[in-house]
Amino acid sequence: MDKRKAWREQEQQLVARWNDAAERQRQLHEEISRQQPSAGSNGPSEELMLKEQAVRAEIEALRRQVARLKAEFNTGKRY
């Protein structure tokens, strides 16, 4: 039972990290869309684009972790 509790906590932390990253990405996309090129504007700042790229990389890492947990579950190593 102790393993199951640890696994469940790990899964909940992963979900929390995923939701946090997804919310940050949503906010960055909104800010980027507000800074789209218009008369006299150069578009989104480089700093903003770097932040978005970092969030995208974090989400990709979380995706790989979810896939790893799913594979462990499907092979019977979890639960």
N, C-alpha and C positions, 0 to 999 in steps of 0.2 A: 504493500500500500504506500510506503514511503516514496518509492520510485514514481508511482502514479501522481502523487502530490507534487513532486519536483517537476515532472513532465508538464503537468497542468499549469504550474506557475511559469515555466519556460514558455509555454504556448501563449499564456495571457500577456507576458512581457513582449513577445513577438508581435501580437496583435496590437498592443499599445504603441509600440515603435512604428508599426506599419501605419496606423491611423494618424500618428503625429507627422510622419513623413508625407503622407498623402495630403494632409491639411496644409502643411508648409508649401507643398508643390502647387496646390490649388491657389493659395494666396499669392505665390510668386507669379503664376500664370495670369491672375487678375491684374497684378501690378505691371507685368510686361505688356498686357493688352492695352492698358491705359497709356503706356509710353510708346505706342506704335508711331512710326514716322508720320508727321504732319507738317504743315508749313512751318519751317524753321526748326524742326526737331530732328535729332539724329536717331531717334528710336531708343530702345531700352539701353540702359547703361551696361558697361562690360561687367561691373560688379554684380549686377542683378542676373546677368546671364551666367556668370560663374556660380552663383548661389543655386540657380535652377539646375545647372549641370551637376552640382554636388548632391542635390536632393535626388535627382534622377539616378545617380550612381548608388546612393543609399537604398533607394527602392529596389534597384536591381539586385543588390546584395541581400536584401530581405527576401526577395523572390527566390533566390537560390537557397536561402535557409529554409523557407517554407517547402520547397521541393525536396530538400534533404529530409525534413521531418516527415513529409508525406511518404517518401520512399521507406523510411524506417517503420512507419506505421503499416504500410502495405506488406512489408516482409516479416512482420510480426515481432520486430524488435521493440516496439512500443505497445503497451497495453496488452 
